[in-house]
Amino acid sequence: MSKTFRPWDVDQAWLLPPSVHDFVPAGHPAHLVREIVREELELGAILSTYEEPRGFPPFHPGMMTALLLYAYTQGIYSSRRIARACEALLAPSADVGGRHGAERVDVMAVTGLARPDFRTISEFRKRHLEALAGLFVQVLELCRQAGLVKLGHVALDGSKIKANASKHKAMSYGRMVRAEAELAAEVAGWLKAAEGQDSVEDAEHGPEYRGDEPPDWMRDRQRRLERIRTARAEMEAEAKVAADAKAATPKRYRGGRKPKHPPGQPKPQAQRNFTDPDSCIMVGKDGYIQAYNAQIAVDAEAQVIVAHRLARTPSDQTAVVPLVDAVKATTGARPKEVSADAGFCSEANLAALAERRIKTYVATGRAKDPAGGEAQRRGPLVAAMRDQLRRAGRRSRYRLRKQVVEPVFGQIKQARGFRQFLLRGREKVAHEWALICTAHNLAKLCRS
């Protein structure tokens, strides 16, 4: 006789509602990032801005921090796309992070099914941008404790990343001078013509208007004239500061042609962008782009970023000392070896690294390098470095550079799709770059 089936004899676990943390398996980066933010990171700089319980935000700042960091590790940067990822099951057709929206249960595991809208995410990032950038040092220390940073060999490199501005919104100083005169004459002519039409326009528009209000197309030109004058004044002020600094250290005149433009005045080809004045026209793989120069120092042990820097000029020669000193500031020690490409090579940089007792492997470049800086790559130290690399050949430690630092830019720009900054202004973009570097190290820490 068969035994009678009784439902209470069966395991009843399937009748219980699942936990949000069961959406992704144990050991998933979503769990790890959440636990690292909750247990390991000091968020006092963020939490201290909410003094009274009545002023607390509807979403916990710790959860918002974990959400931003995890989204950045997954290549999701836009506040709207992050918000859609939090609501993936409610909007399964949304395309988030290059994947179908219904697949973002990992993001919901981080937020605990909380659904902050894009304005909340954007305002939180804007309000705490500097504090979020400051988490780089804490995450780097966690990487050191995990054995991912040895400082045996550190490679330096820079990459041009597009600014949040169009290169077509830039104008050269020479063109500014011409355009300012043309626009000023045009606007003055319109205003003079408008003065003689008061009575006609009063009858046409009514007594509540003066009758001389400029139309929208005229106001656009007036605003453009104001922006040109402002940009021109800023460029002239910068050129004067540079000329004064150069005059403070006079050099003996050795003859040659006189300068084509007077000192203290910008060169005619110098450009300024109206959308993001701090960005600069640079040469990228796809031609000329409006960009910033994002520079990093990467440890060879696990490709962890140990220092970062943002420059508004395409040259890397001024980055060696700041990056190496930043490694000491963030880790408490200097690297034993440093490698870099020819863009970082100069007699002064090699002398600075020798003074810090760091073994150096820096490419010296060709006699006429298209990137410029030939004058700085002359001297006994550069000649000795050239001979050293030539003698070592394929056995040179310089070969480590390609497999250490270049893959990191590939992971950031290709794997996670970060190819353009979202913010504007050098200070904000520098904080944004720090946040990108923090997310990279956090992803390395989770994989370890």
BELBEL-V181261 format. One record per residue. N is the residue number from 1. RES is the residue in three letters. OMEGA is omega in degrees with one decimal (* if undefined). Layout:
BEGIN
n res omega
N RES OMEGA
N RES OMEGA
END
This chain:
BEGIN
n res omega
1 MET -178.2
2 SER 179.8
3 LYS 179.2
4 THR 179.7
5 PHE 177.2
6 ARG -175.7
7 PRO -175.8
8 TRP 175.2
9 ASP -177.4
10 VAL 176.7
11 ASP -175.2
12 GLN -174.9
13 ALA -177.3
14 TRP 178.9
15 LEU -178.7
16 LEU 177.9
17 PRO -179.5
18 PRO 173.8
19 SER 179.8
20 VAL -179.2
21 HIS 174.9
22 ASP -178.7
23 PHE -179.6
24 VAL -175.9
25 PRO 176.9
26 ALA -178.0
27 GLY 177.5
28 HIS 178.9
29 PRO 178.5
30 ALA 176.6
31 HIS -175.5
32 LEU 179.1
33 VAL 179.7
34 ARG -178.9
35 GLU 179.4
36 ILE 179.7
37 VAL -175.7
38 ARG -171.6
39 GLU -169.4
40 GLU -173.4
41 LEU 175.2
42 GLU -175.6
43 LEU -177.6
44 GLY -179.5
45 ALA 178.3
46 ILE -176.1
47 LEU -176.4
48 SER 179.6
49 THR 177.0
50 TYR -169.9
51 GLU -175.1
52 GLU 177.5
53 PRO 180.0
54 ARG -180.0
55 GLY -179.2
56 PHE 179.7
57 PRO 178.9
58 PRO 177.9
59 PHE -176.6
60 HIS 179.9
61 PRO 177.2
62 GLY 177.8
63 MET 179.4
64 MET 177.0
65 THR 178.5
66 ALA 179.4
67 LEU -179.5
68 LEU -178.2
69 LEU -179.7
70 TYR 178.7
71 ALA 179.0
72 TYR 177.2
73 THR -179.9
74 GLN 178.3
75 GLY 177.6
76 ILE -172.8
77 TYR -177.8
78 SER 179.4
79 SER 178.2
80 ARG 179.6
81 ARG 175.4
82 ILE 179.2
83 ALA 178.2
84 ARG 178.2
85 ALA 177.2
86 CYS -178.1
87 GLU -170.7
88 ALA -177.0
89 LEU 178.0
90 LEU 179.2
91 ALA -172.9
92 PRO -178.8
93 SER -177.5
94 ALA 177.5
95 ASP -174.3
96 VAL 174.3
97 GLY 179.1
98 GLY 179.7
99 ARG -179.1
100 HIS -175.2
101 GLY -177.2
102 ALA -179.0
103 GLU -174.5
104 ARG 174.4
105 VAL 177.5
106 ASP 178.0
107 VAL 179.5
108 MET 175.0
109 ALA 177.5
110 VAL -175.1
111 THR -176.0
112 GLY 179.9
113 LEU 172.6
114 ALA -175.1
115 ARG 174.8
116 PRO 179.3
117 ASP -172.0
118 PHE 178.5
119 ARG 178.1
120 THR 179.3
121 ILE -178.9
122 SER -179.4
123 GLU 178.5
124 PHE 178.8
125 ARG -179.9
126 LYS -176.3
127 ARG -173.7
128 HIS -175.2
129 LEU -178.8
130 GLU 178.9
131 ALA 177.4
132 LEU 176.6
133 ALA -179.9
134 GLY 178.0
135 LEU 179.5
136 PHE -177.2
137 VAL -179.8
138 GLN 178.9
139 VAL 177.8
140 LEU 177.6
141 GLU 176.0
142 LEU 176.8
143 CYS 177.1
144 ARG 179.8
145 GLN 178.5
146 ALA 178.5
147 GLY -178.0
148 LEU -178.6
149 VAL -179.1
150 LYS -178.4
151 LEU 173.8
152 GLY 177.3
153 HIS 178.8
154 VAL -179.6
155 ALA 179.8
156 LEU 175.3
157 ASP 176.8
158 GLY 179.9
159 SER 179.4
160 LYS 178.5
161 ILE -175.4
162 LYS 173.7
163 ALA 176.8
164 ASN -178.2
165 ALA 178.9
166 SER 176.9
167 LYS 178.9
168 HIS 176.3
169 LYS 178.3
170 ALA 180.0
171 MET 178.8
172 SER -179.1
173 TYR 178.6
174 GLY 179.0
175 ARG 177.3
176 MET -178.5
177 VAL -179.8
178 ARG -176.6
179 ALA 179.8
180 GLU 179.6
181 ALA -179.1
182 GLU -179.2
183 LEU 180.0
184 ALA 178.7
185 ALA -179.2
186 GLU -179.9
187 VAL 178.8
188 ALA 177.6
189 GLY 178.7
190 TRP -178.2
191 LEU 179.0
192 LYS 178.8
193 ALA -178.3
194 ALA -178.4
195 GLU -177.6
196 GLY -175.9
197 GLN -175.5
198 ASP -175.0
199 SER 179.4
200 VAL -177.2
201 GLU 174.8
202 ASP 179.2
203 ALA -176.7
204 GLU -172.6
205 HIS -178.7
206 GLY -175.6
207 PRO -178.3
208 GLU 176.6
209 TYR 177.9
210 ARG -178.0
211 GLY -179.6
212 ASP 178.0
213 GLU 179.7
214 PRO 176.9
215 PRO -177.1
216 ASP -177.5
217 TRP 177.8
218 MET 178.1
219 ARG 177.2
220 ASP 179.4
221 ARG 176.6
222 GLN 178.0
223 ARG 179.2
224 ARG 177.8
225 LEU 179.0
226 GLU 179.6
227 ARG 178.2
228 ILE 179.4
229 ARG 178.7
230 THR -179.9
231 ALA 179.8
232 ARG 179.3
233 ALA 179.1
234 GLU -179.7
235 MET 178.8
236 GLU 178.3
237 ALA 178.6
238 GLU 179.3
239 ALA 179.1
240 LYS 177.9
241 VAL 178.9
242 ALA 179.3
243 ALA 178.4
244 ASP 178.5
245 ALA 178.3
246 LYS 179.8
247 ALA 179.8
248 ALA 177.0
249 THR -175.5
250 PRO 177.3
251 LYS -179.4
252 ARG -178.2
253 TYR -176.2
254 ARG 179.8
255 GLY -178.9
256 GLY -178.1
257 ARG 176.1
258 LYS 179.6
259 PRO -177.9
260 LYS 178.0
261 HIS -175.9
262 PRO 177.9
263 PRO -178.3
264 GLY 179.2
265 GLN -177.9
266 PRO 174.3
267 LYS -178.4
268 PRO -177.5
269 GLN 177.9
270 ALA -172.6
271 GLN 175.6
272 ARG -179.7
273 ASN -177.8
274 PHE -178.5
275 THR 176.7
276 ASP -174.9
277 PRO -178.4
278 ASP 178.9
279 SER -172.9
280 CYS 173.6
281 ILE -179.4
282 MET 178.3
283 VAL 175.7
284 GLY 179.8
285 LYS -179.0
286 ASP -179.2
287 GLY -178.0
288 TYR 179.3
289 ILE 172.0
290 GLN -166.0
291 ALA 166.9
292 TYR 177.6
293 ASN -178.8
294 ALA -174.9
295 GLN -177.9
296 ILE 168.7
297 ALA -171.6
298 VAL 177.1
299 ASP -174.0
300 ALA -175.5
301 GLU -176.6
302 ALA 179.5
303 GLN 176.0
304 VAL 177.7
305 ILE -178.1
306 VAL 175.7
307 ALA 179.3
308 HIS -178.2
309 ARG 177.7
310 LEU 179.9
311 ALA 177.7
312 ARG 176.2
313 THR -176.8
314 PRO -176.8
315 SER 177.5
316 ASP -172.2
317 GLN -179.2
318 THR -173.2
319 ALA -172.5
320 VAL -177.0
321 VAL 177.8
322 PRO -179.4
323 LEU -179.1
324 VAL 177.9
325 ASP 177.0
326 ALA 175.3
327 VAL 178.0
328 LYS -178.1
329 ALA -175.5
330 THR -176.2
331 THR -178.3
332 GLY -179.5
333 ALA 177.0
334 ARG 176.8
335 PRO 177.5
336 LYS -179.7
337 GLU 176.7
338 VAL 174.5
339 SER -179.4
340 ALA 179.8
341 ASP -173.2
342 ALA 179.3
343 GLY -178.8
344 PHE -172.4
345 CYS 170.5
346 SER 179.0
347 GLU -179.4
348 ALA 179.9
349 ASN 178.6
350 LEU 177.3
351 ALA 179.9
352 ALA 178.6
353 LEU 176.9
354 ALA 177.8
355 GLU 178.6
356 ARG 176.8
357 ARG 178.1
358 ILE 175.0
359 LYS -169.4
360 THR 174.7
361 TYR -175.6
362 VAL 177.4
363 ALA -176.9
364 THR 177.8
365 GLY 178.3
366 ARG -178.9
367 ALA 178.2
368 LYS -178.0
369 ASP 179.6
370 PRO -179.1
371 ALA 178.8
372 GLY 178.4
373 GLY -178.3
374 GLU -177.5
375 ALA -179.4
376 GLN -178.7
377 ARG 175.9
378 ARG 179.4
379 GLY -177.3
380 PRO -179.3
381 LEU 177.5
382 VAL 178.1
383 ALA 178.5
384 ALA 177.9
385 MET 178.5
386 ARG 178.3
387 ASP -179.5
388 GLN -179.9
389 LEU -180.0
390 ARG -179.7
391 ARG -178.2
392 ALA 178.1
393 GLY -177.5
394 ARG -178.5
395 ARG -176.8
396 SER 176.8
397 ARG 177.8
398 TYR -179.3
399 ARG 178.5
400 LEU -173.9
401 ARG -176.7
402 LYS -176.6
403 GLN -179.8
404 VAL -170.3
405 VAL -177.4
406 GLU 175.7
407 PRO -179.8
408 VAL 175.7
409 PHE 175.8
410 GLY 178.6
411 GLN -178.3
412 ILE -172.3
413 LYS -176.2
414 GLN -176.1
415 ALA -178.7
416 ARG 170.7
417 GLY 178.5
418 PHE -176.9
419 ARG -179.9
420 GLN 177.5
421 PHE 178.4
422 LEU -174.6
423 LEU -179.3
424 ARG -177.5
425 GLY -172.3
426 ARG -177.3
427 GLU -179.8
428 LYS 179.4
429 VAL 176.7
430 ALA 176.3
431 HIS 178.3
432 GLU 177.9
433 TRP 175.9
434 ALA 178.5
435 LEU 176.5
436 ILE 179.0
437 CYS 176.9
438 THR 178.8
439 ALA 177.9
440 HIS 179.9
441 ASN 178.6
442 LEU 177.0
443 ALA 175.9
444 LYS -179.6
445 LEU 179.3
446 CYS -179.0
447 ARG -178.4
448 SER *
END
